[in-house]
Amino acid sequence: VQLVESGGGLVQPGGSLRLSCAASGFTSSSYAMRWYRQVPGKEREWVAGISSPGGTTNYADSVKGRFTISRDNFKNTVTLQMNSLKPEDTATYYCRAVRGQENYWGQGTQVTVSS
């Protein structure tokens, strides 16, 4: 079972990035999928979630209107489109799959928003 995030990098304020989370070893369509982020020295915070198989999305207030979560159940992937990025969005972003007592985490991808 594995979740692998990709798409992070350095972007200027106001720019966009698209993060992807690829699942393998399990069928992610039967799991709720979530994105979190963490800054060193702070707790990991929830960013966005999408239900299984994908009818409902929700977002933290800090990213609402700027970030969009989506999933492709055929490709076993989840995407986080991030627009209008701000320096305070700088963090390591993690993907998580949840189903009942089961939960899996990816290793994270770094996003840095700086001029």
N, C-alpha and C positions, 0 to 999 in steps of 0.2 A: 504494500500500500504506500503510495507516494503522492505528494502534492509538490509541484515545482512552479514557483513564481518566476516571472520574467518581465522585462519591459521597464525596469527602473533606470534611473540615470540622473543627470544634471540638467535642469531646465531653468530658464529665467522666469521671474514672476510674471504672471499672466499667460504663461505657456500651458501646454497640454502634454500629458503622457497617457499611455494606455498600458495598463498592467494586465498580464494574463496569468492564469493559474491552471496548469495542466494536471489532471488526475490520472493515475494509473493504478492498476491492481484492484480497483473497485469501480462500481457504476455510480458515478457522482450524481446522476439524475435523481436518485432516491434519497439524496442528502440535501439539507439546507446548506447553502454556501455563504460564507461571510468573509469580509475583509476587516483586518485590524491594522493598527499601526502603533509603533512604539519608538519613543525617543529615549536615549540613554538616561538612566536615572529616574524615569517616570514609568508609571504602569502602562501596560498595553491597553489601548482603547479601541472599542468597536467603531468601525467606520460605516459599513454598509452590509446589507444582507439580502439574500434572495431565496425564496421558498423553493421547495421541491414540488413539482418539477419546474416551477418558474413563474407562477402567476402573481406573486406579491414581492415587492421590493420595499426596503426601508433604509433610512439614512440618518446618520448623526446630524444634529443641527448645524454643526460646523462645516459640513460638506454639502448639505442639501442645496440643490440647484446648480451645483458645480460638478458633482461626481455622478456617474451612472454605472450601476452594476447590471450585468447581463450574463446569460449562460447559453452555451451551445451543448445540448445534451448528446448530440450525435458525435461531437468531437471531444466530449468529456472535459470541457474547459469552462472557466468562468473569467469574465473580463471586468476590469474597473477602468472606465474612461474618466480621466481627471482633467477638467478644464479650469481655466482661470486660477491657476495654481498660485499659492501664496507661500512666503517663506515659512510660515507656521505649519505648512503641510509637510515639511521636511521630516522624514522618519523612515524607519524600516517597515515595509508593508508585508503583512502576512495573510495568507489564505487559510481558511479553516472549513472543514466539512463536518457537519453534525447530523447525527441521526440517533435519537434516543440517547443511550449511554455511550454510543460510539462517537469519537471525535478525533480528527486528524489535522495536523498542522503542517504547513510548508516551512521552508527554511528562511524565507523572507527575501525581499528585494529592496535595495536602498533607493529612496527618492530624495533628491536634494534640490531645493528651489532657492536659487541665489543668482544675483546679478554679478 
